């Protein structure tokens, strides 16, 4: 990679990194976050498309639920398989492969002639969504300076929310003619961006190069965005981080590569990170977010509005999702990850309680929409972006991709469970009571965060690792 000739930044925590280098890092992080865009688009577009698919293919309620949830099944498989694959072939090439799978799934879904073919297309899209959601956070984390790592990692969640909003806008644009195939087909464009950027633009991550014995390439990559002295300092710091956990995490620079992979997650040093990641993955989904994202038009339609009006009103959810994610990006490297999580879980618990009350008491539909929007604001301002940020920060480098895969798979498994049972649960106990269950789970997420989640802002892995073990009572590894 060619370096920049612009002068290095002279002061501050990013001293030694050129202004052009920072622009390059941000540009690369933005391209990688296109994987997050497709995550959001393909999960959000079905909310509007389903209103017309169900009539074209005469789908019953179970079939409608399966068209939504089969993507999540594919995502679980994609997330579980992608980490090991990313460790083997590299972050760059797995990213391009995911773009190709997105293209294949889109083509199948758009050309579907019936329920079965549509389900296959959504399943293939799910494989790509799950793989991207597991590999994008570690990839961004590994190319980012720690001082701006949180902000760059939140680009992933920002692009997820942009993808959802674009999906809602696409749904609105094509709702007049009910052309659901066009709604889904728009996703082919960002998938092409993923493939092209992998082939011609994106670099490999320095951590991956170091763990595969390619130190010279890793140093050259860092030197392309910094001066020579800074490149040496940053490479040596990354090598120390790798060496610090090489023995106990089954990997690291010069470590035993055969011991890496899923077995690395069982190491004593890695277990606290795994518990935190898995718990937050489940809490994020069982807090009810995707009942709003997937079924917003359906929920609003239950208040008496038409399908087209429901799509219009659901745009408010997409807009506030985007706006509050932008707020989180501004705050995450200032307020920190932990405080945003605490505020977010508390807001989600309260607003879910109010949303449930609005249904139970049969309040005005405007209040129902207001509480949905406030819930989304609480989620997008904390739990949404912070979860994806944390799974890129709490695992040792040698277990980063695999740990992110495990947490992402849990996230998708929880997503699948919630999306599949939401409508039946509403029929069994009622809308309001179902939302109250989500509110209680959000309150439990708040308590878990208070006790076990460390701050990761501007910290190296070694510092995060000590805090994690202190919170879990392992004093030997905390010292």
Secondary structure, DSSP 8 states (H G I E B T S, - for coil): -----S-B--SSTTTTBBHHHHHHHHHHHHHHTHHHHHHHHHHHHHHHHHHHHHHHTT--HHHHHHHHHHHHHHHHHHHHHHHHHHHHH-HHHHHHHHHHHHHHHHHHHHT--SHHHHHHHHHHHHHHHHHHHHHHHHHHHHHS-TTTHHHHHHHHHHHHHHHHHHHHHHHHHHHTTT-HHHHHHTHHHHHHHHHHHHHHT----HHHHHHTT-HHHHHHHHHTTB-HHHHHHHHHHHHHHHHHTTTTTT-STTS-GGG-SGGGGGSHHHHHHHHHHHHHHHHHHHTTHHHHHHHHHHHHHTTT--HHHHHHHHHHHHHHHHHHHHHHHHHHTTT-HHHHHHHHHHHHHHHHHHHHHHHHTT--HHHHHHHHHHHHHHHHTTHHHHHHHHTTTSS-GGGHHHHHHHHHHHHHHHHHHHHHHHHHHHHHH-HHHHHHHHHHHHHHHHHHHHHH----TT--HHHHHHHHHHHTT-HHHH-
